[in-house]
């Protein structure tokens, strides 16, 4: 009954058992269960007395039983909003569980540590606690505890901005809870699935989920869940513009919230009332409500960020631009400070998505006000911090003035910086002498066109001969506005965003009397941010040593041996003097060999191996090498490991499929193996956007190193190598064979 959320029922059963309680262990258990039930029913003083009595008994009679009591005290502390005490109680419970080898108690303690981390905005820690809890629960066959941990794990990913990863976890947890008859958790995971649907703009599905959750909450008479469901329905109604419906939900909420005395619920209702007031142009009331939420010490980060964002929009609508500017900056500072508390890099990546709407609205306002240089600085700041921090650079919380012309001069290139916006996107074209801003279509339109063109590039048709309309449309949309700032044959550095990170701009079709791919007109490279380009250290040209790893022994049928790998390795090796190359092949080509080779001494690092890009966790992207130890995945060199080993290479080449990565986060561009090597300190990285051909790749790589040997830059050498295929005979002229390889530069 307790785990199904039926707290009153649990107390009724416990009252029937009281006369039968005989020994101290049973008394301790009875008091603990009563205390936990009462805590969930917000009968704080009675719950506190029960648990205090249980604690005194366990210390005298059975220390092993104290683990359960401390768990109960932690639950009571959570209900009181005292997360510091809750954390301590749960840690003591966890220590007791491990001391007395009580795995069931260990699972509950780990689960509760995850809950505290969630409420304390430490979402990456919540991932760790919840994953550990789920693993042990599955091992024990504790289905109910497993579904709780699974749902909490989904919630942590959702708060980190990774809805793609969260949704299947929520749905699986909901199904498990329903099959177990755990109504309270069924409605909880229904609700969280609704959050994902709402975030994706699927309002009908979200409304259905919230209404079903409300019905379940009323079925078990859970006042807490009734409050939460009504809050969710109110916020969704506001988003749908149904202000009268939202007000009705809030009217139902008011007496319930007053009865519980939960400050977070009060603040949530206050934020909703502020949004309704703002939508009705009741500005004075809206501003007062938002300020109250922003300044309340009990507000969670998401609440403060929401209130500050709403204030900024309110001032902007009233044309109080200076006040709006301050509010936007305050909101972004709130976000960045919360982001700095995250401990794991893979948590920081999706967390960026939480601030995307704030950045987007702020940039649109700055553009409308004619502050285009400041808008560019804000846009670049949104994508620079994670990469820069990983390289040991300091990026201020607030955007600072950029000198884009100087950066373009340093890069010897025209810079094309893209911002994908929900209602409108932008392109800044930067040369050493001029910066120009161009308006582009909304994110959705661009994304759909990119996806169609990528599908065409991977298909059997010749997109150039068929004059593919998407390839032409993307050129006209993304490049043609700035064509007067791009001299024929010059260098172009793309600073892409969102879906554009999955597009090789070289393949865009230039409409003319002689239609051709844009690679014919420009040398194109990708870069992560203007800040990173400005901060790049000069390359030491004295380093001419090469590290080659490849032709690995297959350790998994999913990654069979590469038939032409040995040939490619031999061709590359010929381009370096004897004694200037270190080669690991076959069984010796393993992750340990790379990590132990002192990779920072090499100017060139080349992998001839499979690569895999994780869709849900980019730092789980890996290069597939030979097995080096007994662990199942010891043949994988992970992106997260690559980041930890500094390098100074002029060029890293990942001659494999999906080397570039396939997941794009707000502000971060393409994330994967290429990103990891740039993070580690490489000046240039060549990675693949899709699976490469074993037939064409050795030829392309041989031409690449011929160009490098002749003194060409990595960007020029790669372009010329591609042109040898494009202008050669046979099928290798198709972009499928030469276009997957893309160069990412940090200069």
Order of alpha helices (4+ residues) and beta strands (2+ residues): alpha-alpha-alpha-alpha-alpha-alpha-alpha-alpha-alpha-alpha-alpha-alpha-alpha-alpha-alpha-alpha-alpha-alpha-alpha-alpha-alpha-beta-beta-beta-alpha-alpha-beta-beta-beta-beta-alpha-beta-alpha-beta-alpha-beta-beta-beta-beta-alpha-beta-beta-beta-alpha-beta-alpha-alpha-alpha-beta
